[in-house]
Amino acid sequence: MSSSNVQSHQDRSNIAKLKREADGSMKRPPSTFRNTIEKDGEFPPEKAWATRTLIVRQLKGLEDIISLTVTSPRMDPDGWPFANVDDFPGAEIDPLYNSKHIKDLYLKVDPDFSGRFTVPILWDKQKSTIVNNESSEIIRIFNSAFNHLLAREKAEIDLYPEVHRAEIDELNKWVYDTVNDGVYKAGFAASQSAYEAAVVPLFDSLDRLEKILAGKDYLIGDRLTEADVRLFVTINNPTRVVPLGPVPSILPL
Ligand SMILES: N[C@@H](CCC(=O)N[C@@H](CS)C(=O)NCC(=O)O)C(=O)O
């Protein structure tokens, strides 16, 4: 890891040092661990870690199958700490390795890992590795991979119904780009132009969403889908509200 174009572990744990493009915009690098969980597959359904996917975990009644360890929400120079480092109310100790930070788990899996040390991660206790660190994929895994272990009413909950997949994919695409990631792009913009390039589409999309939701509860069809869950976690988080105007001096997290 001595290569000069790779950020140090510490810089990669510091949210203020998220890499910006030359024009000041923040571009999210793709998540790195993109396996799945399948019966008889490489990662059979067992247990794991997750945070931002908690809604789907609970909707599907997976609490007894997918255990959860919560870190402190106060990032330090090494990223997200466990309770042994920062005993924030609700934070927990890593029950498996007593790790200090999420970073330690990434480096355990891959000592040369060069991405960001993000949560959530879905951890396989048997293979001692990260199955997936991309929340949109973890949600899909939770939606279907454990159905054979669940009570019928939970197994039947389908947040990605075949009949609506094309619509969900289409909506997820622009909602992700302009809203879910849009709030980060606006919040982490390091130039006025990068900020405006993010914040204008963000508010256009909020208007568009308001029209879609006029007189109904769900974005697609007449039922809850992953599109609703994905939108909800962003718009229901008051710390992510981005004011229209000059580049904000306070970064939303
Ligand atoms: N693509 C990832 C992004 C995850 C992500 O950016 N997580 C944030 C917290 S919600 C994080 O851990 N950031 C720490 C960092 O970038 O250092 C996903 O959706 O799972």
The ligand as an SDF file (V2000), in Angstrom:
LIG
                    3D

 20 19  0  0  0  0  0  0  0  0999 V2000
  -22.4630    1.6690   -1.6900 N   0  0  0  0  0  0  0  0  0  0  0  0
  -22.4270    1.5690   -0.3230 C   0  0  0  0  0  0  0  0  0  0  0  0
  -22.1270    2.9140    0.3460 C   0  0  0  0  0  0  0  0  0  0  0  0
  -22.0870    2.7890    1.8250 C   0  0  0  0  0  0  0  0  0  0  0  0
  -21.6430    4.0760    2.4920 C   0  0  0  0  0  0  0  0  0  0  0  0
  -21.1770    5.0430    1.8480 O   0  0  0  0  0  0  0  0  0  0  0  0
  -21.7590    4.0590    3.8200 N   0  0  0  0  0  0  0  0  0  0  0  0
  -21.3850    5.2280    4.6130 C   0  0  0  0  0  0  0  0  0  0  0  0
  -22.2750    5.3450    5.8110 C   0  0  0  0  0  0  0  0  0  0  0  0
  -23.9790    5.3500    5.4320 S   0  0  0  0  0  0  0  0  0  0  0  0
  -19.9890    5.0080    5.1390 C   0  0  0  0  0  0  0  0  0  0  0  0
  -19.7210    4.0120    5.7920 O   0  0  0  0  0  0  0  0  0  0  0  0
  -19.0790    5.9570    4.8930 N   0  0  0  0  0  0  0  0  0  0  0  0
  -17.7530    5.9040    5.4380 C   0  0  0  0  0  0  0  0  0  0  0  0
  -16.6910    6.3120    4.4810 C   0  0  0  0  0  0  0  0  0  0  0  0
  -16.9510    6.5400    3.2940 O   0  0  0  0  0  0  0  0  0  0  0  0
  -15.5420    6.3880    4.9620 O   0  0  0  0  0  0  0  0  0  0  0  0
  -23.7640    0.9960    0.1240 C   0  0  0  0  0  0  0  0  0  0  0  0
  -24.8150    1.5290   -0.2840 O   0  0  0  0  0  0  0  0  0  0  0  0
  -23.7610    0.0270    0.8440 O   0  0  0  0  0  0  0  0  0  0  0  0
  1  2  1  0
  2  3  1  0
  2 18  1  0
  3  4  1  0
  4  5  1  0
  5  6  2  0
  5  7  1  0
  7  8  1  0
  8  9  1  0
  8 11  1  0
  9 10  1  0
 11 12  2  0
 11 13  1  0
 13 14  1  0
 14 15  1  0
 15 16  2  0
 15 17  1  0
 18 19  2  0
 18 20  1  0
M  END
$$$$
